[in-house]
C-alpha cells in the first residue's frame, strides 16, 4: 500500500464563535494547516471536505482561490471527517495527486439536534409520539450494555470527569473547566442514566489536514507522521442504530467493530500496540462501549479500567486526550478530523499540559456516525 | 368525542389490541411498522413481551414533530422484546421510572397523545403486565 503522510494540521477552536460562519472557520483551519506545512493553496491538487449543517465545502474555493482543483463534498453524519480523510487518502494512493486537503467544519444552533422523520424514511407518527430524539438511542444502547456487562453510573461520571480535566489543557476545546465527579453525577438527567455533563453539545469548529504522497513528503522533509491504516465501514445486519422503530431478535455487531478490525489488520497491529486513542464520545457511555468495540478491552472491563485511571493522560492507554466531544463539543463535520489533529499533536509532543508523558509512536482514532458509519485511522511515526 | 389512531396500519383494535408489523415473504424476518412498499405481508405482533432497554425522556422533544402537551411531563420510552417476532421501540406508561428494569414483563396498551379537532388521538404504548409475576 502506498504511504500517505500528514504534513500539515490546522484547527479553528471549537465552541461558539459568533461572527464566523462554519465556512469561515474552515477557511481559518485551512490557512493554519497550509502554514503549518509550509505550503500555499495553489500547491493543493485535490480536496475532500464536508459539514453536516454549515454549507458546502467546495464553495471555499471562492475565498481560497479558484485553482480549478477537484473538490469533493462529503456528508456522512458524525463520520464526515473520517469519510473525507478516507477519500483524500484514496486519491493520493491512486497517484491522482501528491498533495491533498481534507477539511471538516460545522456550526449548529444551540440545543439538541432536530432531525425530521421523513428525512430518515420514517412515518410522521414516530416523531409525533416523541421517539425522534437522538439522545434516547444513546441512553438505551447504554442501558442495555450496562445491564449486560455490569457498568455503573460512577464509570459514566469518570469518563466525563476525565474529559473536562483533559479539555482544560486543550486550547481548541470548548469546555475548559474541570468538573468533579459528584457535580457530573448530580447534574440534571437528560436521558437516564445520562446526565447533562455526560453528553456532548452540538457546537462549532473547523479542522484541516494536508496530506502528501511519500515522494512529496520526502521532498518537503516531512516524513514524520504517516497514515498506517484507514478504514471505513457501514453497519452490518443486526446492528443497533439511532431511529430504529424495531430491531431483529437476532442481534449483530457494529460498524465500529468491523472498521476497527479492518484497520488493525491492514496495519498489521493490535490494540496493545496503540499508545493513545481518540474514540467517539457522543456521551460517556459511548466512550465506554467503544473501548470494547475497538478491541482495547473486553466487555465489562471498562469499570476497572476507569476506576484505575488507565485511560487518563498518564495511564497506560490515554483516551480522548483533548477532552473529546464531551469537552470540545460536537460540530458534526469537524470532530473526526479533530481526533486526527489531536493525535498528530501528541505524536509531535506539542500537547503542553495534556501531552502524554511518554513517546507516542502509534495513535488511533475512531468516529461513529448515524445511521451506522464508522471510520478508524491509525497513525505511525 | 371519539378516539382516532395516530395513523392507519400502526395498530388494530378489533378483535383485540395488536401492533401491525410486516413479515418478509422470503427472509421471514419481522419488521415494525409495516413497510408501505416491498415484499412484506401484514402480521399481528404479540401483545406481550419483556423490557429490553429503556430511558426517561427528561426534556421536551422539538415540537413539531412532537405532539407536546403543556406543561411538558417527562415520559419513559423503551424497547420491548416480543418473543418470536422482534424488539419494538415504544412509549412506556403506567410505571414509575424507578421501577423500570431490563426483563420487566410488559403488555400492549394505548395512550392519548393530543387532539385533532374534536378527536382524541391515540398511539400504542407498553405497560407492566397485569398478570404480575407471570411469564412473558
HADDOCK unambig.tbl for C-alpha pairs under 7 A between the chains (distance, minus, plus):
assign (segid A and resid 114 and name CA) (segid B and resid 62 and name CA) 6.79 0.50 0.50
assign (segid A and resid 125 and name CA) (segid B and resid 6 and name CA) 6.44 0.50 0.50
assign (segid A and resid 125 and name CA) (segid B and resid 7 and name CA) 6.74 0.50 0.50
assign (segid A and resid 127 and name CA) (segid B and resid 65 and name CA) 5.08 0.50 0.50
assign (segid A and resid 127 and name CA) (segid B and resid 66 and name CA) 5.48 0.50 0.50
assign (segid A and resid 128 and name CA) (segid B and resid 65 and name CA) 4.97 0.50 0.50
assign (segid A and resid 128 and name CA) (segid B and resid 66 and name CA) 4.07 0.50 0.50
assign (segid A and resid 128 and name CA) (segid B and resid 67 and name CA) 5.06 0.50 0.50
assign (segid A and resid 129 and name CA) (segid B and resid 66 and name CA) 5.91 0.50 0.50
assign (segid A and resid 129 and name CA) (segid B and resid 67 and name CA) 6.42 0.50 0.50
assign (segid A and resid 130 and name CA) (segid B and resid 61 and name CA) 6.14 0.50 0.50
assign (segid A and resid 130 and name CA) (segid B and resid 66 and name CA) 5.22 0.50 0.50
assign (segid A and resid 133 and name CA) (segid B and resid 61 and name CA) 6.60 0.50 0.50
assign (segid A and resid 136 and name CA) (segid B and resid 55 and name CA) 6.55 0.50 0.50
assign (segid A and resid 139 and name CA) (segid B and resid 55 and name CA) 6.14 0.50 0.50
assign (segid A and resid 140 and name CA) (segid B and resid 53 and name CA) 5.55 0.50 0.50
assign (segid A and resid 140 and name CA) (segid B and resid 54 and name CA) 5.33 0.50 0.50
assign (segid A and resid 140 and name CA) (segid B and resid 55 and name CA) 5.88 0.50 0.50
assign (segid A and resid 143 and name CA) (segid B and resid 53 and name CA) 6.13 0.50 0.50
assign (segid A and resid 143 and name CA) (segid B and resid 54 and name CA) 6.82 0.50 0.50
assign (segid A and resid 144 and name CA) (segid B and resid 52 and name CA) 6.98 0.50 0.50
assign (segid A and resid 144 and name CA) (segid B and resid 53 and name CA) 5.28 0.50 0.50
assign (segid A and resid 189 and name CA) (segid B and resid 58 and name CA) 6.72 0.50 0.50
assign (segid A and resid 190 and name CA) (segid B and resid 57 and name CA) 6.96 0.50 0.50
assign (segid A and resid 190 and name CA) (segid B and resid 58 and name CA) 5.34 0.50 0.50
assign (segid A and resid 190 and name CA) (segid B and resid 59 and name CA) 6.57 0.50 0.50
assign (segid A and resid 191 and name CA) (segid B and resid 55 and name CA) 5.84 0.50 0.50
assign (segid A and resid 191 and name CA) (segid B and resid 56 and name CA) 5.31 0.50 0.50
assign (segid A and resid 191 and name CA) (segid B and resid 57 and name CA) 5.36 0.50 0.50
assign (segid A and resid 191 and name CA) (segid B and resid 58 and name CA) 5.92 0.50 0.50
assign (segid A and resid 192 and name CA) (segid B and resid 55 and name CA) 5.18 0.50 0.50
assign (segid A and resid 192 and name CA) (segid B and resid 56 and name CA) 5.45 0.50 0.50
assign (segid A and resid 245 and name CA) (segid B and resid 32 and name CA) 6.32 0.50 0.50
assign (segid A and resid 245 and name CA) (segid B and resid 88 and name CA) 6.05 0.50 0.50
assign (segid A and resid 245 and name CA) (segid B and resid 89 and name CA) 5.02 0.50 0.50
assign (segid A and resid 246 and name CA) (segid B and resid 31 and name CA) 6.23 0.50 0.50
assign (segid A and resid 246 and name CA) (segid B and resid 32 and name CA) 5.48 0.50 0.50
assign (segid A and resid 246 and name CA) (segid B and resid 86 and name CA) 6.72 0.50 0.50
assign (segid A and resid 246 and name CA) (segid B and resid 87 and name CA) 5.44 0.50 0.50
assign (segid A and resid 246 and name CA) (segid B and resid 88 and name CA) 4.40 0.50 0.50
assign (segid A and resid 246 and name CA) (segid B and resid 89 and name CA) 5.76 0.50 0.50
assign (segid A and resid 247 and name CA) (segid B and resid 86 and name CA) 5.96 0.50 0.50
assign (segid A and resid 247 and name CA) (segid B and resid 87 and name CA) 4.95 0.50 0.50
assign (segid A and resid 247 and name CA) (segid B and resid 88 and name CA) 6.48 0.50 0.50
assign (segid A and resid 248 and name CA) (segid B and resid 86 and name CA) 5.26 0.50 0.50
assign (segid A and resid 248 and name CA) (segid B and resid 87 and name CA) 6.34 0.50 0.50
assign (segid A and resid 249 and name CA) (segid B and resid 86 and name CA) 5.08 0.50 0.50
assign (segid A and resid 249 and name CA) (segid B and resid 87 and name CA) 6.22 0.50 0.50
